[in-house]
Amino acid sequence: MLKKGFTLAEVLITLTIIGVIAAITLPTLMNNTTNAQIGPKLAKAVSMFEQANTALLNANSVDTLTDSGFLDSTSAYISELENYMKISEFTYPTGTTQTATGDGSTACVVGAAFSAGTPAIANDGILYVINKDQTPNTTKAPHKQRIGNVYIDINAAAKPNAIGTDIFVFSWWNDGSLRPVGSSNWDDTGTSSCKWQTYCKNDAVATDYTACAGAVFENNLKVLYK
């Protein structure tokens, strides 16, 4: 009986074709998978930070972080925050500088730069770079008193350390809440020209990635920009 099968050459050609297809599609698949993880990671990071701040306020029987007395020193604030979430002040490894590509834009000015903040790392590897650089308007309610901004780095000191890729910017309010920069109400006036619809459009290359935090949160935690 004649046995049918594949020759070695046919097998090698088939494997080569499969390898070429994998080489073409795998990077896109991995990138899509990574992008799909960004929104949930950010949402979790924001939630943990806000819950810890609420607990801090309640424990000290105050309505605002500035009334707690811990914001006189960012290090003192982080030390107090350790009582309510697993976080500690972070020191960059020797030879690693505290920088963020795309920081210091002219379109979406957020206040103190990434390098000016105090980093604190949570036990899940999320890095919070905290900048208390605003004088709150105490004539307004606590959730309308902006006190600074917080950069959230979802992979700590690992590269690429780029705004809109692994680092996202949030405004920080006196009730301990965070709002994504680029969203409709991230600043204390509600009239900021820095909108994700202008600078971080869906299906387009962002012209200012600082606004992309707003894009993620106002698109159901999806990364739709390029």
N, C-alpha and C positions, 0 to 999 in steps of 0.2 A: 504494500500500500504506500502511495506517495504522501509524505508528510509535508504539509504546508507551514511556513513560518516566515519570519523576517530575517533578512540577512543582516550581518553586522553593520554594513554601510547604512542600511535603512534605519536601524536603531540609532546609530550615531547622528544621522541627519535629523531624526525626530527629536532627539535630546537637545540638539543644537537649536532647533526652532523653539522648543519649550524654554530654553535658557534665554534666548533673545527676547521672547515675549515677557518672561519674568523680569528681565532687566529693565524693560520699558515700563511695565505696569507697577512693579513693586514700590519704587519711590513715591509714585502718586498715591498708592494705597496706604503707605506708611504715613505720608503727609496728611491724608484725609483722616486717618485714625488719630494722629496727634492733635489735629485741629478739633476733632470731636471731643477730646478730653479737656480742652482749655476751659470752655464754659462751665462745666460742672466743678472743675477744680477751683475756679475763681469764685463761683457761688458759695462753695463750701468755705473757702478762705474768708470771704466777707462775712458770712454768717457766724463763724467762730469768733472773729474779731468783734463784731457787734454784740454778740451775746456776752463776751467777757467784759466789754465796757459797760453794758447794762448791769452786770453783776457787781462791778466795781462801784458804780454810782449808788446802787442800792445798799451795798455794804457800808458805804460812807455817808449815807442819808443825804445825798446832794443830787441836784438835777443836772449839773454841768461838770464836765471834766476840769474846767478851770477852777471851779469851787472845791474840787477834791484836794487841792494842794500838791498833787503829784506832778503836775505839768511844769513846775518850776525847773525841773530837770527831766529830760527825756529818759535818762537811765533810771531815775526814780520811778517814773511812770511805768516803764517796762518791768521793773522789779515788782511793782504792785500788781501789774497785769498777770504776772506769773501765778498769782493766787487763784486766778479764774480761768486760765487756759495754759496748756503746756507750751510755754514760750520762754525764750531767754535771749538776752542781748548777744549778738553775733559778732565775731571777729573774723574778718576775711583771712584766708590762708596767706602765708608769707609769699609775696610776689604777685598776689592778686589785688588789683585795684577796684575800687567801688565806682564803676562806670556803667552807663546804659546808652547804647547806640540809639540815636533819635531823640535824646533828651535835650532840653533847652530850646525847643522850637519857638518860632516867633508867632505862629498862628494860634496855637493853643497854650498860652502861658499859664502854668499852674502854680507858680510860686517857687519855693526852694527846689533845687535840682536833686536828682537821685543821689549824687555824690555828697550832698550836704546833709542827708538824713542819717538817722541812727538805725542800723539794721537789727532786727530781732528775728530769730528763727523758731518756727513751731516744730513740734515733734514729727509732723508729717512732711517736713522738708520745705514748707512754704516760708518764704522770706518776706517780712514786712519792713519796709524802709520808711521810717516815721519822721515827718517834718512838721513841727509846730511853729509856723512862721506867720500866722495871721492873728491880728487883734480882733477878738470877737465883738460883734455889735450886741452889747448886753441889753439893748432896748427891745431886742427881738426874742422870740422863743428859742430854747436851746437847739432845736433842730433847724433853726435858721441862722445860727451863729457859726460861721465857718472858722475853723482854727488852724487849718493847714491842709496838707495832703499826705497820702500814704501810697507808696509804690508797692505793689504785690508782685513778687517774683516767684513764679510757680515751680521753678526748679533750682532755687537757692543760687549758689554762686556759679552753677554750671552755665556754659555758653548756650545760646549766642548772646545773652544779656542785651536784648534789643526790645525797645518799646513796641508793643503791639504783637510781639512774637512770644516772649516768655515773661515780659514785664508789663504790667498794666497800672494805670494811674487813677487814683480815686481822691475826691475831695473829702476832707475829714471835718466832722461837725461836733459841736460841743456836747451833744447828747451821746457821742460815741459812734454815730452812724457813718457809713461811707456811701458815696455816690460816684458812679463811674464818670470820669471826665469824657465829655462829648455827648452825654445824655441831655435831656431837656432841662434838668434842674441841678446840674452839678455845681454851679457857682452860687454865690449869695445874692445875686441880683435877679437871676432868672432870665437875663437878657444876653448872656454870653454869645459871641459870634462863633465860638468853637463848638460846632455840631458835627456829629459823625456823618450826618447826611451830606455834609459838604466835604469833609476831609477824610472820611473812611467809608466811602460808598460801597454798597454791595456789588460784587462782581467787578470790582475795579481795584487798581493799585492805589493804596492810600497815599495822600499827599502829606498827611501829618498823622503818624500812628498814635500820637498821644490821645486822639479822639476815639481810638478803636475800642477802648473799654466800654464806651457808650454803645458802640455798634454791637458788641457781644451781648450786652444785657438787654438791649431793646430789639434783639432778633432771636429771642428764645434761647439764649446762651449758645448761639451758633456763630462760627467764624465764617463770614460770607465775603470778606474783603480779601485782597491778594497782597 
